[in-house]
Amino acid sequence: MTFQPLADAVVASSYSVSLRQSDNLRHLVRHAAPLEPFFLLGDTAWELFHKLDEAEALVYLRNRAAKGFNFIMIVLLAENE
């Protein structure tokens, strides 16, 4: 099985999810209907911007988007370079 990257437009559209707290303060929900709990499916890529060049980072992010991930935790400012 080979990885088929998504089109840039598909990947970009997955970046724009507006969330807010639910009325009972227990969940994140979408700002627009349906106001159901939003499930974060994430990965950690702490050194994404420090260890990969732009092309490698795009391959990684497209791979995660194709697998349904909607959250990546990264470090913007590293302590040790």
N, C-alpha and C positions, 0 to 999 in steps of 0.2 A: 504494500500500500504506500503510495507516494503522497506527499503533502501538496495540495493544490492551493496556492495563495488566493485570497479574496481580492476582488477589485478594490482599488483605493476608495471609491465612493462608498462601498459597503462597509469597509473598515471605519471610515470617517463618520458615517451615520451612527455607528455603534458608540461613538464617543460622547454623543450629546443626549444624556439622560438626566433630566432635571428631577431631583429628589427633594423631599421634605419629610419632617416628622409626621407620624400619624397623629390623629386627634388624641389617642390614648397614650402617646409618647413612647410606645413600645416597639414601633417598627419604622423603617424608612418606606415611604410610598412615593409613587410617581406624582409629579405635580398635576398632571392631566389624568383624566379617566383612563383606565379604571384605577381607583385609589386603593389598590390591593398591596399587601406587603411586597417589597422589592427584595429579591434574593441576590445577595452578593456572592458570586462565584469567582474567587480570586486566586492569585498566584503571587509569590514574592520574587522580585527580581531586583534585589537591593542595589546591585552595581550596574544596572542596565545602561545608564548614561556614562559610566566611567570605564567599563570594560568592552563595550561594543561600539562599532562605528554605526553610522545612521542606517546603512543597508542591512547590517546584521540585526539591529534593533527592530527594523520594520519586518523582517522575516519572523522574528520572535513574536512581535505583537500580532501579526497576521495569523500566525499559528495558534495563538491563544484565542483570538477572536473566532477562528474557524471551529474551535473546540467549545465555544460557548462561554468563555471567560468574559466577565464584564468589569473586572477590577484587577489592577496590578499595583502592588505596593513597591515603591522604589525609594531610593535615597537621592535627593537632589544635591545636597552638599555633604561630601564625604569628609570625615575627619582625617583619615590617613590616605595619602595618595601614593 
